[in-house]
């Protein structure tokens, strides 16, 4: 596993590391920025460098909003939550823990 992590880290950090894969540049410039620009062009908002403290749910168990550690509240029609699985497990609402998707 360590070999894979070292290779992936190099792929993500080096300007031309992705030439071994499918991008013609580094992933943040050639993959992440265009995705963020597309979301913003459709009226969405991309929030970076923010830590989620809690996922609040509606009565139907859909997302009501995210509460950030700085006290801000993020609301929207759809959410993308980019975090390691271990962090997601800590933040997962109790009502979602019985959903088969999250049991894995």
C-alpha positions in Angstrom: 0.0 0.0 0.0 2.8 2.4 0.7 4.1 2.2 -2.9 0.6 3.1 -4.2 0.4 6.1 -1.8 3.9 7.3 -2.7 3.0 7.1 -6.4 -0.4 8.8 -5.9 1.2 11.6 -3.8 3.8 12.2 -6.6 1.0 12.2 -9.2 -0.9 14.8 -7.2 2.0 17.0 -6.3 4.1 17.2 -9.5 3.2 19.6 -12.3 3.6 16.9 -15.0 2.8 13.9 -12.8 -0.5 13.2 -14.5 1.1 12.6 -17.9 1.3 9.0 -16.8 -2.5 9.0 -16.6 -5.1 11.1 -18.4 -4.5 14.8 -17.8 -2.3 17.1 -19.7 -1.2 19.0 -16.5 -1.5 18.8 -12.7 -4.9 17.7 -11.3 -5.8 20.8 -9.4 -5.4 23.0 -12.5 -6.7 20.5 -15.1 -9.4 18.7 -13.2 -10.5 20.5 -10.0 -10.5 24.1 -11.2 -12.6 23.3 -14.3 -15.1 21.4 -12.2 -15.3 24.3 -9.7 -15.7 26.8 -12.6 -18.6 24.7 -14.0 -20.4 24.6 -10.7 -20.0 28.3 -10.3 -21.1 29.0 -13.9 -24.4 27.3 -13.0 -24.9 29.5 -9.9 -23.3 27.1 -7.4 -20.8 27.9 -4.8 -17.6 26.1 -4.0 -16.4 26.4 -0.4 -12.8 25.3 0.2 -10.7 25.1 3.4 -13.7 24.8 5.6 -14.3 22.1 8.2 -17.8 20.7 8.7 -18.8 20.3 12.3 -22.2 18.7 11.8 -24.6 17.6 9.1 -28.1 18.8 10.1 -31.0 16.8 8.6 -34.6 17.6 7.7 -37.5 15.4 8.9 -37.3 13.3 5.7 -33.5 12.7 6.5 -32.3 14.9 3.6 -29.6 17.4 4.3 -30.9 20.6 5.8 -27.5 22.3 6.0 -23.9 21.9 7.1 -22.6 23.6 10.2 -19.0 24.6 9.9 -16.5 24.8 12.7 -16.4 28.6 12.4 -20.1 28.8 13.0 -21.2 29.5 9.4 -24.1 27.5 8.0 -24.0 26.2 4.4 -27.3 25.5 2.7 -28.0 24.4 -0.8 -30.1 22.2 -3.2 -27.2 19.7 -3.6 -24.0 19.1 -1.7 -20.6 17.6 -2.5 -18.7 16.7 0.6 -15.1 15.9 -0.1 -13.5 14.3 2.9 -11.7 11.1 3.9 -14.0 8.3 4.8 -12.8 8.3 8.4 -13.9 11.9 8.9 -17.2 11.2 7.2 -17.8 8.3 9.6 -17.4 10.7 12.5 -19.8 13.2 11.1 -22.4 10.8 9.8 -25.9 11.6 11.2 -27.4 8.8 13.3 -30.3 8.6 11.0 -28.0 7.7 8.1 -26.1 5.0 9.9 -28.8 2.4 9.1 -28.7 3.2 5.3 -27.0 0.2 3.6 -24.8 2.6 1.5 -23.2 4.0 4.6 -22.8 0.6 6.4 -20.0 -0.3 4.0 
